[in-house]
Amino acid sequence: MSPGAGSDHTPQLPAGVPGGSTVEQGLELTPGWSYNWGKFGKEGEMVKATAKLAGLIVLIGATVASGAWTEDEKYSVAAIHAHLYYQSTGEINPEDLLDGKAHALWNTIIGEGEARKPSCAILVLVDLTGPTFVNIGGKLAVKATEGEKTPLDQTLSLGRWFNEGQKLVLPFLVYGTGCGKLEITATLQGLPASKVKTAALKKLVPFECGE
């Protein structure tokens, strides 16, 4: 019979614990029952440690079975970078136009402002983070719009970009840039929502041109 109000039943200590069946304040194993393991010396402490370990194993097992992912284990679109491409030399400017700083992007198509050389395209790099990038499935869609124009609308399969580490950087080339504000959106697709922390990210490159 379970212990409770009106019960004259005296709970017994687990087998192998010396000291009889006295029940005192201590570690609670079953609602309403508690045991003072320290009363029984080293053997009691060993039983107490075993009980705690068993409880921890049950908790871990339940977490794994539920398929729960921590925030650090989930996939994210972590950052978007943009770099000027120079058609006269084939070079790429190392300066990131999306680093949070102010950039002079006036008439870059003829080499004015920060460009210093004519630039009519940009290299876009998208940073993804996650526990691994080995056969994960899913896709990354990147779209760039300038007003009603869409100079880039491309989707890459993540399964074709192998990396055992926790970061993946995917490249995209946007043509015809330099005369209008360019909005870039990167979106993770095809992954379970439970495995995604940040599914999409949007950035603006403020190109302008005129006389």
C-alpha atoms as a printed R data frame, in Angstrom:
    type eleno elety resid chain resno      x      y       z
1   ATOM     1    CA   MET     A     1  0.000  0.000   0.000
2   ATOM     2    CA   SER     A     2  1.321  3.455  -0.860
3   ATOM     3    CA   PRO     A     3  2.215  5.670   2.084
4   ATOM     4    CA   GLY     A     4 -0.245  8.462   2.904
5   ATOM     5    CA   ALA     A     5 -2.717  9.794   5.443
6   ATOM     6    CA   GLY     A     6 -4.005  7.095   7.730
7   ATOM     7    CA   SER     A     7 -1.487  4.484   6.594
8   ATOM     8    CA   ASP     A     8  0.411  2.487   9.218
9   ATOM     9    CA   HIS     A     9  2.715  0.975   6.619
10  ATOM    10    CA   THR     A    10  6.413  1.716   7.208
11  ATOM    11    CA   PRO     A    11  8.390  2.037   3.951
12  ATOM    12    CA   GLN     A    12 11.440 -0.206   3.720
13  ATOM    13    CA   LEU     A    13 14.890  0.962   2.628
14  ATOM    14    CA   PRO     A    14 16.345 -0.520  -0.579
15  ATOM    15    CA   ALA     A    15 17.923 -3.953  -0.222
16  ATOM    16    CA   GLY     A    16 21.561 -3.886   0.852
17  ATOM    17    CA   VAL     A    17 21.332 -0.668   2.881
18  ATOM    18    CA   PRO     A    18 22.250 -1.364   6.519
19  ATOM    19    CA   GLY     A    19 20.304  0.073   9.398
20  ATOM    20    CA   GLY     A    20 16.799 -1.375   9.246
21  ATOM    21    CA   SER     A    21 13.758  0.458   7.914
22  ATOM    22    CA   THR     A    22 13.837  3.846   9.676
23  ATOM    23    CA   VAL     A    23 12.611  6.663   7.413
24  ATOM    24    CA   GLU     A    24 13.863 10.194   8.005
25  ATOM    25    CA   GLN     A    25 14.260 13.458   6.063
26  ATOM    26    CA   GLY     A    26 16.658 13.132   3.119
27  ATOM    27    CA   LEU     A    27 16.610 12.287  -0.597
28  ATOM    28    CA   GLU     A    28 13.063 11.961  -1.972
29  ATOM    29    CA   LEU     A    29 12.760  8.988  -4.358
30  ATOM    30    CA   THR     A    30  9.001  8.445  -4.342
31  ATOM    31    CA   PRO     A    31  6.411 11.178  -3.577
32  ATOM    32    CA   GLY     A    32  5.874 11.144   0.151
33  ATOM    33    CA   TRP     A    33  8.922  8.977   0.937
34  ATOM    34    CA   SER     A    34 12.337 10.365   1.834
35  ATOM    35    CA   TYR     A    35 15.488  8.718   3.085
36  ATOM    36    CA   ASN     A    36 18.460  9.940   5.115
37  ATOM    37    CA   TRP     A    37 21.198  8.099   3.210
38  ATOM    38    CA   GLY     A    38 23.999  9.851   5.112
39  ATOM    39    CA   LYS     A    39 22.880  7.989   8.242
40  ATOM    40    CA   PHE     A    40 24.254  4.750   6.776
41  ATOM    41    CA   GLY     A    41 27.802  5.841   6.003
42  ATOM    42    CA   LYS     A    42 29.677  5.026   2.794
43  ATOM    43    CA   GLU     A    43 27.249  2.341   1.639
44  ATOM    44    CA   GLY     A    44 24.347  4.753   1.963
45  ATOM    45    CA   GLU     A    45 26.225  7.433   0.010
46  ATOM    46    CA   MET     A    46 26.903  4.935  -2.795
47  ATOM    47    CA   VAL     A    47 23.210  4.050  -3.021
48  ATOM    48    CA   LYS     A    48 22.331  7.756  -3.023
49  ATOM    49    CA   ALA     A    49 24.786  8.449  -5.879
50  ATOM    50    CA   THR     A    50 23.421  5.483  -7.843
51  ATOM    51    CA   ALA     A    51 19.875  6.780  -7.455
52  ATOM    52    CA   LYS     A    52 20.883 10.227  -8.730
53  ATOM    53    CA   LEU     A    53 22.731  8.724 -11.700
54  ATOM    54    CA   ALA     A    54 19.708  6.600 -12.610
55  ATOM    55    CA   GLY     A    55 17.511  9.683 -12.567
56  ATOM    56    CA   LEU     A    56 19.943 11.577 -14.801
57  ATOM    57    CA   ILE     A    57 20.043  8.708 -17.321
58  ATOM    58    CA   VAL     A    58 16.243  8.666 -17.486
59  ATOM    59    CA   LEU     A    59 16.187 12.433 -18.079
60  ATOM    60    CA   ILE     A    60 18.776 12.264 -20.874
61  ATOM    61    CA   GLY     A    61 16.950  9.366 -22.479
62  ATOM    62    CA   ALA     A    62 13.695 11.316 -22.496
63  ATOM    63    CA   THR     A    63 15.379 14.328 -24.105
64  ATOM    64    CA   VAL     A    64 16.971 12.242 -26.873
65  ATOM    65    CA   ALA     A    65 13.729 10.379 -27.503
66  ATOM    66    CA   SER     A    66 11.841 13.650 -27.901
67  ATOM    67    CA   GLY     A    67 14.256 14.779 -30.640
68  ATOM    68    CA   ALA     A    68 14.771 18.141 -28.943
69  ATOM    69    CA   TRP     A    69 17.619 20.282 -30.314
70  ATOM    70    CA   THR     A    70 19.325 23.026 -28.347
71  ATOM    71    CA   GLU     A    71 19.662 26.490 -29.917
72  ATOM    72    CA   ASP     A    72 23.366 25.870 -30.604
73  ATOM    73    CA   GLU     A    73 22.531 22.702 -32.554
74  ATOM    74    CA   LYS     A    74 20.052 24.372 -34.887
75  ATOM    75    CA   TYR     A    75 20.709 25.745 -38.376
76  ATOM    76    CA   SER     A    76 20.740 29.466 -39.124
77  ATOM    77    CA   VAL     A    77 21.313 31.989 -41.863
78  ATOM    78    CA   ALA     A    78 23.975 33.782 -39.833
79  ATOM    79    CA   ALA     A    79 25.176 36.582 -42.142
80  ATOM    80    CA   ILE     A    80 25.190 38.027 -45.658
81  ATOM    81    CA   HIS     A    81 28.251 39.711 -47.196
82  ATOM    82    CA   ALA     A    82 28.569 41.696 -50.431
83  ATOM    83    CA   HIS     A    83 31.753 42.556 -52.354
84  ATOM    84    CA   LEU     A    84 32.289 44.640 -55.491
85  ATOM    85    CA   TYR     A    85 33.499 42.776 -58.568
86  ATOM    86    CA   TYR     A    86 35.793 44.661 -60.974
87  ATOM    87    CA   GLN     A    87 35.252 43.656 -64.576
88  ATOM    88    CA   SER     A    88 38.439 45.375 -65.743
89  ATOM    89    CA   THR     A    89 40.716 43.140 -63.680
90  ATOM    90    CA   GLY     A    90 38.616 40.209 -62.461
91  ATOM    91    CA   GLU     A    91 39.342 41.236 -58.883
92  ATOM    92    CA   ILE     A    92 36.967 41.221 -55.949
93  ATOM    93    CA   ASN     A    93 37.101 44.058 -53.433
94  ATOM    94    CA   PRO     A    94 37.735 42.596 -49.946
95  ATOM    95    CA   GLU     A    95 35.654 45.373 -48.334
96  ATOM    96    CA   ASP     A    96 32.307 44.006 -47.132
97  ATOM    97    CA   LEU     A    97 29.507 46.374 -48.187
98  ATOM    98    CA   LEU     A    98 27.292 44.868 -45.450
99  ATOM    99    CA   ASP     A    99 29.661 45.283 -42.506
100 ATOM   100    CA   GLY     A   100 27.434 47.868 -40.813
101 ATOM   101    CA   LYS     A   101 29.587 50.830 -41.873
102 ATOM   102    CA   ALA     A   102 28.630 53.664 -44.229
103 ATOM   103    CA   HIS     A   103 29.823 53.082 -47.817
104 ATOM   104    CA   ALA     A   104 30.011 55.538 -50.740
105 ATOM   105    CA   LEU     A   105 28.210 53.590 -53.483
106 ATOM   106    CA   TRP     A   106 27.405 56.397 -55.923
107 ATOM   107    CA   ASN     A   107 28.027 55.634 -59.604
108 ATOM   108    CA   THR     A   108 30.031 52.487 -58.919
109 ATOM   109    CA   ILE     A   109 29.269 51.394 -62.493
110 ATOM   110    CA   ILE     A   110 31.826 53.937 -63.737
111 ATOM   111    CA   GLY     A   111 34.247 53.552 -60.837
112 ATOM   112    CA   GLU     A   112 33.181 56.506 -58.714
113 ATOM   113    CA   GLY     A   113 32.706 56.615 -54.977
114 ATOM   114    CA   GLU     A   114 34.177 53.748 -53.038
115 ATOM   115    CA   ALA     A   115 34.501 51.558 -56.125
116 ATOM   116    CA   ARG     A   116 37.582 53.309 -57.587
117 ATOM   117    CA   LYS     A   117 37.171 51.021 -60.626
118 ATOM   118    CA   PRO     A   118 34.084 50.249 -62.731
119 ATOM   119    CA   SER     A   119 31.911 47.610 -61.066
120 ATOM   120    CA   CYS     A   120 28.665 46.205 -62.480
121 ATOM   121    CA   ALA     A   121 28.389 43.060 -60.332
122 ATOM   122    CA   ILE     A   122 28.805 41.959 -56.743
123 ATOM   123    CA   LEU     A   123 29.793 38.726 -55.065
124 ATOM   124    CA   VAL     A   124 27.322 37.758 -52.339
125 ATOM   125    CA   LEU     A   125 28.456 35.336 -49.633
126 ATOM   126    CA   VAL     A   126 25.920 33.770 -47.262
127 ATOM   127    CA   ASP     A   127 27.094 32.304 -43.948
128 ATOM   128    CA   LEU     A   128 25.195 29.306 -42.606
129 ATOM   129    CA   THR     A   129 25.800 27.816 -39.168
130 ATOM   130    CA   GLY     A   130 24.757 24.471 -37.705
131 ATOM   131    CA   PRO     A   131 26.024 21.278 -36.062
132 ATOM   132    CA   THR     A   132 27.274 19.747 -39.329
133 ATOM   133    CA   PHE     A   133 26.949 20.091 -43.083
134 ATOM   134    CA   VAL     A   134 27.334 16.447 -44.059
135 ATOM   135    CA   ASN     A   135 24.347 15.188 -46.059
136 ATOM   136    CA   ILE     A   136 21.884 17.404 -44.200
137 ATOM   137    CA   GLY     A   137 19.406 17.942 -47.037
138 ATOM   138    CA   GLY     A   138 17.574 21.230 -47.428
139 ATOM   139    CA   LYS     A   139 18.285 24.195 -49.671
140 ATOM   140    CA   LEU     A   140 19.386 27.824 -49.552
141 ATOM   141    CA   ALA     A   141 17.414 30.259 -51.692
142 ATOM   142    CA   VAL     A   142 18.880 33.707 -52.368
143 ATOM   143    CA   LYS     A   143 16.948 36.462 -54.086
144 ATOM   144    CA   ALA     A   144 18.156 39.958 -54.969
145 ATOM   145    CA   THR     A   145 15.709 42.661 -56.084
146 ATOM   146    CA   GLU     A   146 16.173 46.193 -57.353
147 ATOM   147    CA   GLY     A   147 12.770 47.818 -57.571
148 ATOM   148    CA   GLU     A   148 10.731 45.625 -59.922
149 ATOM   149    CA   LYS     A   149 13.843 43.897 -61.276
150 ATOM   150    CA   THR     A   150 15.183 40.597 -59.934
151 ATOM   151    CA   PRO     A   151 18.838 40.276 -60.935
152 ATOM   152    CA   LEU     A   152 19.244 37.128 -58.813
153 ATOM   153    CA   ASP     A   153 16.884 34.305 -57.892
154 ATOM   154    CA   GLN     A   154 18.923 31.167 -57.211
155 ATOM   155    CA   THR     A   155 18.552 28.074 -55.030
156 ATOM   156    CA   LEU     A   156 21.404 25.773 -53.997
157 ATOM   157    CA   SER     A   157 21.084 22.248 -52.584
158 ATOM   158    CA   LEU     A   158 22.965 22.057 -49.282
159 ATOM   159    CA   GLY     A   159 23.680 18.360 -49.769
160 ATOM   160    CA   ARG     A   160 26.174 19.233 -52.519
161 ATOM   161    CA   TRP     A   161 28.275 21.462 -50.234
162 ATOM   162    CA   PHE     A   162 30.211 19.200 -47.875
163 ATOM   163    CA   ASN     A   163 31.720 20.413 -44.609
164 ATOM   164    CA   GLU     A   164 32.181 18.517 -41.339
165 ATOM   165    CA   GLY     A   165 32.506 21.811 -39.466
166 ATOM   166    CA   GLN     A   166 29.785 24.084 -38.132
167 ATOM   167    CA   LYS     A   167 29.892 26.761 -40.837
168 ATOM   168    CA   LEU     A   168 29.143 26.872 -44.545
169 ATOM   169    CA   VAL     A   169 29.732 29.899 -46.808
170 ATOM   170    CA   LEU     A   170 27.900 29.809 -50.147
171 ATOM   171    CA   PRO     A   171 28.688 32.169 -53.092
172 ATOM   172    CA   PHE     A   172 26.313 33.981 -55.437
173 ATOM   173    CA   LEU     A   173 27.063 36.470 -58.230
174 ATOM   174    CA   VAL     A   174 24.637 39.314 -58.875
175 ATOM   175    CA   TYR     A   175 24.893 41.008 -62.288
176 ATOM   176    CA   GLY     A   176 23.813 44.503 -63.310
177 ATOM   177    CA   THR     A   177 24.306 46.182 -59.937
178 ATOM   178    CA   GLY     A   178 25.260 49.765 -59.170
179 ATOM   179    CA   CYS     A   179 22.275 52.000 -60.015
180 ATOM   180    CA   GLY     A   180 19.629 51.167 -57.445
181 ATOM   181    CA   LYS     A   181 19.136 49.928 -53.920
182 ATOM   182    CA   LEU     A   182 19.652 46.173 -53.897
183 ATOM   183    CA   GLU     A   183 17.709 44.065 -51.405
184 ATOM   184    CA   ILE     A   184 19.162 40.608 -50.739
185 ATOM   185    CA   THR     A   185 17.177 37.855 -48.990
186 ATOM   186    CA   ALA     A   186 18.605 34.463 -48.010
187 ATOM   187    CA   THR     A   187 16.206 31.716 -46.885
188 ATOM   188    CA   LEU     A   188 16.737 28.163 -45.626
189 ATOM   189    CA   GLN     A   189 14.261 25.703 -47.107
190 ATOM   190    CA   GLY     A   190 13.430 22.022 -46.683
191 ATOM   191    CA   LEU     A   191 14.678 21.576 -43.102
192 ATOM   192    CA   PRO     A   192 12.353 20.664 -40.199
193 ATOM   193    CA   ALA     A   193 11.298 23.770 -38.249
194 ATOM   194    CA   SER     A   194 12.524 22.099 -35.049
195 ATOM   195    CA   LYS     A   195 16.071 22.127 -36.454
196 ATOM   196    CA   VAL     A   196 16.120 25.774 -37.589
197 ATOM   197    CA   LYS     A   197 16.882 28.810 -35.441
198 ATOM   198    CA   THR     A   198 17.043 31.609 -38.050
199 ATOM   199    CA   ALA     A   199 15.416 30.629 -41.340
200 ATOM   200    CA   ALA     A   200 15.856 33.890 -43.239
201 ATOM   201    CA   LEU     A   201 17.914 37.073 -43.335
202 ATOM   202    CA   LYS     A   202 17.479 40.246 -45.385
203 ATOM   203    CA   LYS     A   203 20.041 42.983 -46.164
204 ATOM   204    CA   LEU     A   204 20.142 46.153 -48.282
205 ATOM   205    CA   VAL     A   205 23.047 47.424 -50.412
206 ATOM   206    CA   PRO     A   206 22.357 51.160 -51.052
207 ATOM   207    CA   PHE     A   207 23.635 51.609 -54.612
208 ATOM   208    CA   GLU     A   208 22.725 54.865 -56.365
209 ATOM   209    CA   CYS     A   209 23.716 56.574 -59.582
210 ATOM   210    CA   GLY     A   210 23.106 59.800 -61.473
211 ATOM   211    CA   GLU     A   211 24.806 62.919 -62.741
